[in-house]
Amino acid sequence: MFGSVRVIIMAVVFIGISGVGVYVMKLRSDNAILQANQIKLEMSIESQKKVIQKQKEDFSKILAANKKMNTLVNNLQKDIDALDKRFNKGARDFGKLANEKPKLVEKLVNRGSDRAGRCIEIAGGSPLTEKEIKATKKSEINTECPSIANPNYEPY
């Protein structure tokens, strides 16, 4: 009787030790999986930090470009207002002037068209020429868009 009780106790102890061993092995494998997941998570966090930093840089570049564009738009609006004032003085009759002095009007229109074309080129991103940059007198400037074509010209 004591022999069979001993065998049962030994079997229970053996099964208990085996169960603890299996449990410890499972904990080790879970620990290895968790460590691998932790490494992946840390790499993902670093990657996200780089993405966020790049987005911040892009955002600041966009703000700078937007500010530059707003400045250009404001300058162009000033030029449009100046042209509007120039052409809407009193009771001018452009058709009558063209009939009386066609060569003069043709010369003026052609010169104005050339200047306006250059304004469009500059607004589209064309670099300024050395002559345009150095222009400081009214006789040297592009009168159609002096604020963008002649940055060193200051009226009055």
Secondary structure as GFF3:
##gff-version 3
##sequence-region A 1 156
A	DSSP	alpha_helix	2	87	.	.	.	ID=ss1
A	DSSP	alpha_helix	94	100	.	.	.	ID=ss2
A	DSSP	alpha_helix	102	123	.	.	.	ID=ss3
A	DSSP	alpha_helix	130	134	.	.	.	ID=ss4
A	DSSP	alpha_helix	146	149	.	.	.	ID=ss5
###
